[in-house]
Amino acid sequence: MENLYIHTAQLYDADPREVFSADIPFYLDRAKRLGGRVLELACGTGRITIPLAREGVEIWGLDYSKSMLEVLEKKLQKLSTESRQHLHTVYGDMTDFSLSEKFKLIFIPFRSFQSLETDEQALQCLSAVHNHLEEDGQFIINVFKPIKKLGAWWVDPAENLDYESVLESGEHVTRHSIRKRVDTERRLLFTDFIYRLDQDGELVQEFHDSIRLRYFYGDDIRRLITSSGFTIDEEYGWYDGNSVQDGREFIFVCRKSTGI
Ligand SMILES: C[S@@+](CC[C@H](N)C(=O)[O-])C[C@H]1O[C@@H](n2cnc3c(N)ncnc32)[C@H](O)[C@@H]1O
């Protein structure tokens, strides 16, 4: 399993792009409207989990990366006691977990579901979600929208700048990615991330991680969701409610199907 950000978790939150903040009010609004307990699968550093806990949402965050959870734990130390009491962290695998609570809202944000490389893993995850969702609960899942049929065109061995940003320490950080390889049969994208820290123009440190993401076509992911006992009620292409046709993402809002 590669997508655990072992070398770069401490830099994960430096991302200044809109895609890294636009989803927070969306999930907060859903959590508030539904009320009750919330579970975020693959919560990472708590980018979304923490703002929801701050707003009084009773939230569980589950992740399989000790490095990401360590960053989350450090951030928790800066929270008020009250907000901390709303947040429960779980070290676990989203394809195989068993919690004693059931949830009104379960969500898998920011394309984390694409870390699951096979249909089998995806279905195991969806089955665990089904088991933990209240009968009248909501399940929300996001993956990126494919731009066209996957092929060799996707590979680009050059370093491309994803973003640059400034850390609290004052250091300047850049993240580049290399689209290293594609497996068109298994529909997997292999990407390297390179983070560089510099101060006053001098390179201070460099960190590398690799990730593998599954490329889902719309109908594949819809089939996986609906064959797992869910009905898709709403589909969006962005967090402002934009349509799938016009947006860059797939955001599916689902509920348990009745009568199965
Ligand atoms: C792109 S990050 C998203 C983190 C956070 N949800 C956010 O929106 O910023 C993907 C996360 O998925 C986690 N992950 C990958 N596979 C997982 C699995 N099988 N079970 C739980 N977490 C997993 C990684 O450790 C990482 O924290």
The ligand as an SDF file (V2000), in Angstrom:
LIG
                    3D

 27 29  0  0  0  0  0  0  0  0999 V2000
   -5.6430   12.3760   -0.2810 C   0  0  0  0  0  0  0  0  0  0  0  0
   -5.5190   11.9160    1.4090 S   0  0  0  0  0  0  0  0  0  0  0  0
   -7.0550   12.5530    2.0200 C   0  0  0  0  0  0  0  0  0  0  0  0
   -6.9880   12.9260    3.4700 C   0  0  0  0  0  0  0  0  0  0  0  0
   -8.1860   13.7190    3.9900 C   0  0  0  0  0  0  0  0  0  0  0  0
   -9.4150   12.9820    3.8790 N   0  0  0  0  0  0  0  0  0  0  0  0
   -8.3440   15.0190    3.2230 C   0  0  0  0  0  0  0  0  0  0  0  0
   -9.3720   15.1800    2.5770 O   0  0  0  0  0  0  0  0  0  0  0  0
   -7.4510   15.8590    3.2680 O   0  0  0  0  0  0  0  0  0  0  0  0
   -5.8120   10.1770    1.2860 C   0  0  0  0  0  0  0  0  0  0  0  0
   -5.8190    9.4640    2.6290 C   0  0  0  0  0  0  0  0  0  0  0  0
   -6.2690    8.1170    2.4220 O   0  0  0  0  0  0  0  0  0  0  0  0
   -5.6370    7.3070    3.3740 C   0  0  0  0  0  0  0  0  0  0  0  0
   -5.8210    5.8970    2.9850 N   0  0  0  0  0  0  0  0  0  0  0  0
   -5.4040    5.2910    1.8520 C   0  0  0  0  0  0  0  0  0  0  0  0
   -5.7980    4.0030    1.8540 N   0  0  0  0  0  0  0  0  0  0  0  0
   -6.4870    3.8030    3.0040 C   0  0  0  0  0  0  0  0  0  0  0  0
   -7.1670    2.6890    3.5750 C   0  0  0  0  0  0  0  0  0  0  0  0
   -7.2190    1.5110    2.9390 N   0  0  0  0  0  0  0  0  0  0  0  0
   -7.7870    2.8530    4.7530 N   0  0  0  0  0  0  0  0  0  0  0  0
   -7.7580    4.0400    5.4090 C   0  0  0  0  0  0  0  0  0  0  0  0
   -7.1130    5.1290    4.9280 N   0  0  0  0  0  0  0  0  0  0  0  0
   -6.5090    5.0080    3.7370 C   0  0  0  0  0  0  0  0  0  0  0  0
   -4.2140    7.8060    3.3440 C   0  0  0  0  0  0  0  0  0  0  0  0
   -3.4800    7.3930    4.4780 O   0  0  0  0  0  0  0  0  0  0  0  0
   -4.4400    9.3180    3.2720 C   0  0  0  0  0  0  0  0  0  0  0  0
   -4.4720    9.8740    4.5670 O   0  0  0  0  0  0  0  0  0  0  0  0
  1  2  1  0
  2  3  1  0
  2 10  1  0
  3  4  1  0
  4  5  1  0
  5  6  1  0
  5  7  1  0
  7  8  2  0
  7  9  1  0
 10 11  1  0
 11 12  1  0
 11 26  1  0
 12 13  1  0
 13 14  1  0
 13 24  1  0
 14 15  1  0
 14 23  1  0
 15 16  2  0
 16 17  1  0
 17 18  1  0
 17 23  2  0
 18 19  1  0
 18 20  2  0
 20 21  1  0
 21 22  2  0
 22 23  1  0
 24 25  1  0
 24 26  1  0
 26 27  1  0
M  CHG  2   2   1   9  -1
M  END
$$$$
